[in-house]
C-alpha cells in the first residue's frame, strides 16, 4: 500500500523494520554546523530561494548559526502558497518524473488562511519518524521489538479510503501499509457508528498493535466508546498524541483506556520536532530540524514562556525549508537541551491562528483557554473571535454560563458571550479546532525576532 504522499514503502515486515531502524538518539555536537550547511545547500541549489536573491554562506566560510539566521527573512505559508512544485527541487531533479514514479506528491496542509500545498516524500517521513520517536524510552523499547514485533496503527484524518459519505469502509487488508494499519477511513468522527468504532477496537488486537499514533480529537471519540463498553485500547506499548492540541477532556478520556500516553509534536512540512521523554518535557528530536523559539513580547495570560516555532529542515531534500513559520505556539521549559542546542518545551500551546488577541495586545493561547475551562469538564467547546473586543464560546456537555465566566477571567477588556451546542463541526479537511481567530495579528509586534 502507499503512504500519504503516494510513496511505496519497501520495509513491509516489522522484523525487517526493526533491523533497519535507527539506533537510540545521542547528542548531536555538530547540530548548529549541520544547520548552517543545510541552509547553504538550500539557498544555493533550490530555485525558490534563488529567485529571492538570498545570499548563502560561502563554502568554507566560518559563519555561526547565530550570525546566519538573523540575516534571513521568515518564510510563511503565504509566501510559498502560489509556488509550483518545480521551484522546490534542487537543480538536476525532475519533479514530473519523480511524481510519475510515486516518489513524491503534492498534499495540502493547514487550514483556513494557513492552508497550503507542500511536496510530500513518504519515505523521508517514515525515516525521520522512526528516528524521532526513539527520544522516548518506552517508544525506543517498543520499536526495538522488546514488546513484540513492532507494528503500529494510526487514527487521524484518513489518508486512504472513503470520506464520511462514502459507500463503506475498505477492508483491513486494504488499510494496511506494510506494518502500519490505518484504522480510520471516514473524514469526521461524528459519522462513526458504534459498529465502526467497535471494529477499530477489535482491529487494534487483530493487528498486534504495539504503538498507536493518533489525533487526540479522533482518539477521544474512540476512547469514550471503549469506556462505554468497559474496554481498554489493546495497544502493547504506547499511545502517541499528535497532529492537534490535546485538551484536558481528551487526556482524561484517553487516560482511562491506556496507561502510556505520550505527546509528540510535529508537522507534515518539517517532520517530528519534539517528543515527550521520561521527564515529562518534550525534547527536540535530532537530525531532522533546527527550531527557533521566538519569545512572545506581549502578555500571555494563563501561560508562561510562550514562543513561536520557526523551523529549518536539515535532511529534507524535497522542499527544504529555511526559517519557516509553522504557526504553532509552545511553552518553553526550564532546563538544558538534551540532543541539540534547542531548548525543551513544557507543552504545545496550539496554533497562533487559533489564539485570541485582546485589545491590549495580549495573546490567549488555545492551551491557556483550555486550562481555564478544564474544571468545568466540558465535553467539547469552541471559542471564536470575530471582533477585536469580543469573543464567543459554544459549549457541548456543560454550562454555557460557567464557560463564559471562566473564559472571562482571561479575556479581560472583552465581551464574552456563550451558548450551548449539540456538537462542534469539523473543518472541511477533517480537523477540529478548540478556538479560531478571524482578525489579523502582526508577528513582528508580538514576537521577538519575527521581523520579516
N, C-alpha and C positions, 0 to 999 in steps of 0.2 A: 504494500500500500504506500501511498505517497504522503509526504508531510504537508504541513500547512502551506508551504510555498511550492509544492509540486515536486520536491526533490525526493528521489527514491533512496531510502536508506539501505546501506549494504550490511549493517550489523543486524541480523534478523533474530539471533538467539540470545537469551540472557547470558548463557555461558560465554559466548564469544564476546559479548559486550563487556562482561566483567574482565576478560583477559586484556581487552584493548583500552579499558577505561584509564583515565589519568590517575597518577598517584595522589596521596594526600597533599594539600596545599602547603607551601612553605613561603617564607617571606621573600619577596622579590626585591633584592637590594638594588636592582637596576631599573626599577619601575619608572622613575622620572626620566632617565636617559632613554628608555624604550619609548616613552610617550613623545619625547622630542623627535625621535626617529620616525615614529608613526605620523606625526604632524608634517615633517619634512617630506615623507613619501606621498602623503595625500595631496599636499599643496603642489608638489612638483609633477604629479602624474595624472591627476583626476581633472578632466575638462571643466567641471563645475567651478573648482577653485581657481583654475587658470583664468577663467572669464572674470572672476572677481578681482584679479590683479594682486592677490595676496603674495607677499614675499616669503618664500620658505627659508628656514635656516640653512645656510650653506653647508654642504658635506664637510665634516671635519671641524666645523665651527664649534667652539666650546661655549655654546649657549645653554643656560639653565632653563628649566621649565618655568621658573618664576619670572624669567626675562621674556620668554617666548609668548606665553599665554596672554598677558595684557595687551600685546600688540595686535591681537587678532579679534575680530568682531564676533559677537554672539550669533549663532545660527539658529533661527527659529523655524517652526513648521511653515510659516507663511513664506519664507524665503525659498523653500525647496518645493512648495506645492505645485508650481507650474513647470517644473523641470522635467525633461524627458529622460528615460532610463539610460540612454547612451551617454548622458552627461556625467554619469556616476561610476563608470567602469574605467580602470586605468587604461592608458594608451596600449593598443595592441589586442585588447579584448573585444570580441564581437558579441554585443548584447543580444542581437537577434538569434544568433546561433546557440548561445547558451540558454536562452529562453525556450527555443525549439527543442533542445535536448532535455529540458526539465531541470537544468542545474540551478537556475534562478527563476523567479517570477515576480510579478507586481502584486502587492497586497495593500490593503488600506489599514491604517491605524489611527487611533484617536477618535474624537467625536466632536461634533459642533464645529466651531471655528478652527479648532486644532486638528481637524481631520485632514490627513494627507496620505499620499501613496509612497510606499517605500519598496526597494528591491529586497527580496527575501531569498536567503540562501539557507535552506533547511538543514543541510549537512553541517554548515558552520554553527547553526543554532544548537544542534544536539551536542556537538563537541564542547562548546563553551558551557552548556547546561551541565553536562557530566562533570566538568571541571569545577564549576562554581558550587554546586550543591555539596561538595565534599568539605566545605567550610564548616558544616555542622557535623559533629562527631557521630551522631546516630545515623545521619544520612550516609556518612562515609562507611560505616559498618554495613548498612543495608546494601549499598551499591557494590561493596566488596564481596557480597554473597554470604555474609555471616547470618542472615535471616532467611536463607533460601535463595535460589536462583533469582536474581533481581529482575522483576517485572513491574512495570508501573501502569497506572491508569490516570487519565486526565478528565476533568469536568469543568468546562468553561464554554464560552461561545463556540458553537460547533464548527469544526474545521473540515468536516465531511458529513454527508448525509442530507436529510431534508430539513426544511425550515419548519416553523410551527404549524404551517398549513399544508405540510407535505402529506403524501399518501401513506406513509408509515415509516417505521424505523428500519434502517439497514440491519442485517444480521450481525451477530457477534463477529463472525469471520470478516465481514466487510468493514468492520470498525477497528480491525487490528492494523497496527503499523509496526511490524516487527514484534518486539517485546512490549509494545505500548498499546493499551486499549483506550479508545475514545468512547467514554460512557454515554455521552450526550449527542443527540442529532437534532435537537429542537432549539430554536433561537431564543425562546423565552420560557423560563421555568414555570410561568403561570399556566402554560399549556401542558405541563406534565400531568399525567393521570397517576392514580395510585398504582396501577399495574406497571406503568413505565418506571416509576421510582423503585418499586419492588424488584423489577428486573435489574436495575442498576445495582442495588444492594446484593442481589444474587450473583451478578457478574463479577463483583469485586472478589468473591471467593472462587468462582469458576476460573478466573484469570490467574489466581495465585498472587494477587497484588501485594507487593512489598511497599511501594511508595505511591501515594495519591497526590497529584498536583491539581489544585482546584481554585477557581474563582470563589471567594467567600460568599457572594450573593447566591451562587448556584448551589454550593455545598450546604448552605444554611437551610435551603428548602429540602434537600435530601436528608439532612440530619434530623429535621423536625419530623419527617415521615418515619425515619428509623426509630426515633423516640416513641412515636405513637404505636409502633409495633413491638416495642421492648427490645430492639436490636441495636447492636453496635456496628461500626464500619469494620468489615473484615479486611483490614489492612495490617500486614505484619510489622511494618517498620515505622512509617511516618506519614503525616498529612502535611503538605506544604500549601500555605495560602498565598496566592499571588494574583496579579492582574487587576486587583481592585483594592480599595480601602476596606479593611476588616473592621466592622463595627463591634461595639460591646455586646450587642444582641447576637451577632454571629459567633463571637468567641464563646458565649455561654452555651449556645445550642451545640456547636461543634465539639466543645469540650466534654459534653455529655456522651458523645458517641466514639471518641478516640482520646487516648491519653498522651499522644506525642504529636503535638501540633506546632509547626514551625512557620515563621514568617519569611517570605522570600520576595525581594523587591527587584524587579527587572522591567525591561521594556523591549518590545519587538524590534525597535530600531537599533538597540545597542547591546542587548544581551542581559544576563543577570548581573546586577550591580552589587547587591548586599544580601547576605544570608544570616539569619539568626543563629548564634552559636550557643554554647553551654552557659555563657554568662548573661544570656538574655539580650545582649546587644546584637545589632546587625552589623557584621563586619564586611568590608569591601572585598569582593572576590578578585583575586589577582589574575593578570594576564589578558583580560578582555577589554578593560576600560581604564581611563583615568577620570575621576569625578571631582569637579569643583563644587564646593558647598558655599554658595554666596549668601552671607548672613543678611537677614532682614534688618533694615534700618528704621522700621516703623514698629509700633507696639503690636504685639501678638497675644491678646488676652487669652488666657487658658492654655498657653503653650510656651515652652522655653526653647531658646537656641534654635529658632526656626531658620531654615536655609532653603534656597532654591537650588535644584540639582541641574548641573551643566556637565555634559558628558563628551569626552573624546574617545573614540574607539581605537583599539590598538591592533587587532588582528582581523578586522572586517575588511576583506579585500573588495567586496561588493558594497558600494556606497559607504565608504569610510566617513565618519562624522567628526568634525572638529569644532569644539565648543558648542555643542548642540543643546538647546534648552528643551529638556524633556517636558517641563511644565509641572513637575512634581515638587512637593514640599516635604521636608523631613525635619525632625528634631535631632540635632547633633548631640551625641552622648559624650560624657566625660571619659577620659582615658586615652591611652596611646593607641595608634593604629597597629594592627596585628600583621597584615600581609603586605601592605603597601604604605605609602605616605598619606593615604586618605583616612580621615577620622572615622570611627564607628558612628553609627546613628542609633538613637534610642527607639525611634519608631518612624514609620511613614505617616505623613500627616494629610495626604490627599493631594488632589490636583489644584494648582493655582487657579484654574478656571472655575473650580468649584468652591473657592474661598469667598467669603463675604467681606466686602470692604466698607468699613464705617465712614461716616462723613469726615471724621478727623484723620483718615488715612490708615487707621489700624486694620490689621488683617485678622479675620476669624478663620482659622483653618478648619477643614472638614473634621479633622480628628478632635480639635478643641470643642467644636459644637457637639460632636458625638459624646464626649466625656460629660458635657453639661447635661445632656439628655439621658445619659445612661441610667441614673437612679430611677427613671420612670418606667423602665422595662418595656419600652415601645416595641411593637412587632416590626415596624418599619416607619420611615418618615422621609420627607424631602423638603429641604429649605431652598427657597428661590428668592433671588434678589433681582428685581427689575428696575428699581429706582435707587438713587444714592442714599436716601434716608429711610428706606423701608424694606422689610423682608416679610415673607410669608412662609408658613410651615404647614405641610399636610401630614397628618398623623394616622397611622394604621395600628389598631390594637392598643389604644391608650387614651389618656385625657388630652384633648387639644388645648384646653386652658392651662393645664400643668406644663405642657410643652412650650407654650407661649411664654409663660413666666420663667421657665428655666433658660430659654434662649435669650430672653431679655436681659439676663444678668451679664451676658457678653456683649449684646448688641445695644450698648448704651448710646443714646442720642438718635435712636432709630425707632420707627413704629413697627411693632411686631404683631402680625395677625396670624391666626391659626384656624384650621378646620379639620374635621375628621374625613378620612377617605377609606375606601374599601381595599385599595391596592395602589402601589406605586408603579407606574408604567416604565418599561424598559425603553432605552434609546433604540432607534432603528437598527443599530449594529448589535443589539442584544446586551449592551452594557447597562448597568444600573448606577445611579448617582444619588448620594445622600443629600447633595446640595448642588445648585447651579447658579452662576452669576451671569447676568446679561448686560452688565455695564463694564466699560473698559478699565484696565489698570495698567499703568506705565511701569515696566520693570525697573527702569533707572531711578524712579522715585521711591521704590520700595526695597531694593536690594543693593548692597554694596557690590561694586564691580560689575554691575549689569548694564553699563552704558554700551550701546551697540552702534 
